[in-house]
Amino acid sequence: MADWPELRVGQGFDIHPFSDDPDRILVLGGVTLEGPGLAGHSDADAVAHAVADALLGAAGLADIGQRYPDTDSALGGVNSIALLADAAAAVRAAGWTVANVDSTVVLEAPQLASKRAEMQTTLSEAVGGPVTVKGKRAEGLGALGRHEGLACFAVALLVRSNGGEV
């Protein structure tokens, strides 16, 4: 009987309030969008953060807060796609291949449809595997529904060969 590949699933989550700083740029999935920017230590790209956490969790590596702490002044304003690429490299170094990542962004506005393909391409290149992005509304419920911020969920599937044929 053939050895089956090892599979691991990881879940990621990130949430950020909108910033009061009118000069703050909204970045999601490595793409600039119209709208208020998000408050955060880095560029506050909640999609990249959730995807990185899903990958790191699946591989059993430190979470994004441990790996890239917001107490590190060198990470202030950093491009989160660079952090995601670094996290993905650590996952590969641990012997894993990214099968796919699926993410859902919960926000009232802006709509993501016009930027979805660009976001998916940017994220997939950083991860080294396919990443999908979906946008969902909070339908007016809670802080997200009041347009106070946004949240992102991500699920990653990793695979590692055990040396046998599948």
N, C-alpha and C positions, 0 to 999 in steps of 0.2 A: 504494500500500500504506500502511495506517495505521501511525503510530508507536505502538509498544507502550510501555506504562508501564515505568519503571525499577523493578526490584525489588532489595531488599537483605535479607539474612538476618544476624542477629546472635545470638551465643551468650553467655549469662551464667551465672555460677556464683558461689555464695557458701557459706561454711561457718563455723559458729560452735560453740564448745564451750558446754555448759551452764554457767551461772554458779554459784558457791558462795554468792552473796549471796541469802539467803532472801527479800529484799524485791524482787528483780528480777522483773519481769513478763514472761511469754512473749508476744511479739507476732509474728504471722506474717500476711503479707498485709494488714497494718493492723488485724488483729483480735486481741483478747486471748483466749488459751487457757489452760486449766488446765495446770499443770506448771511446772517450773523455767524461769526466764528464761535468756536467752542472754547470754554475755559479749560485750561490744563497746563501742565508743566512742559510738555512737548508741543507739537502742533495739534494735539488733542484729536487725532484721527481715530475715532472710536471703532471704525471698521477694521483698520489695520491692527488695533490693539486687541480686539476680540478674536481675530483670526490668529494672531500670534499666541494668545493664551490657549486657544483650542489646540494648536500644533504642539506647544510646549507641554500641555497637559496630557495629550495623547502619548507623547514620547516619555512621559515621566520625568520631565526636566522642570526646573524652577519656573514659577509663574512670571508673568511680565513685570509685576511689581518687585519681585526679588531680583530679576535679571537686569532690569532697567529702572532703578528706584527714582522716585521723584525728588529724593533728597540729593541726588547727584547733579550738581550745578552744570556739569559738562553736557547734560542731556536737556537743558533748558531750550525749548524751541526746536528740538531736533525733529527731523523728518521721520515720521513713524514708519514709512515704507523701508527706510534703512534699518530700523529696529526689526521690522518683520523679516527682511531678508537675512539679517543676522540670526534671528530665531530659527528660521527655516534651515539655515546652514548648520546650526547646532543639531537640529532634528536629523538631517542627513548624516552628520558626523556620528550620530548615535546608531546609524545603520538603518534608518527608516526612509521610506519613499512616501511622498504625499500622493494618496489615491485621489482625494478631492477634499475641498472645503466648501461648505454652504453657509452663507451668512444672511441674516435678516436685520435690516435697519428699521427701527420704529421711530417715526417722526411725522409731524403734521406737514411741514414744509422745510425745504423745497422738495419737489418731486424729483426722484432719481432717474426716471426713465430715460431722459436725454443723455445722461452720463453713465448709465449702467454698463454699456459695452466697454467704455474706456476704463471704468473702475475694475471690471473683471479682468481686463487685459493687464492692467498695472499690478493688481494683486497676484494674478497667476504667474507673472514674470518674477515677482519677488519671492513667491512661495516655491516655484519650480513644479507646480501641478495646478490642475484646474480649480478655480475659485468662482463661485456664483454669488451674486448679490441680489437680494429682493428688498423692496421697500414696502413697508406697511404703515398705515395710519393708526394712531391710538384712539381715533374716533371721539376725540374731545375728552377722554378720560384721564384723570390724574395730571401730574406735572407735565408729562409728555404731550398730553392732549391740550394742555394750556400753552403749548409752544415754549416751555421753559428749558428744553434741552432735547436730547435724543439718546437712544440706547441701541446697542447692537448685540446680537447673539450670533455665535458661529459654532459649527460642528465640523471637526476634521476627522478624516479616516486615513490612518497610516497603515502601511503594509511592509513586512520584512520577510524575506525569503528564509526558509529554514533549510535550504540546500536541496530540496527535492523538487521534482516536477509537479506542476499543478495540473 
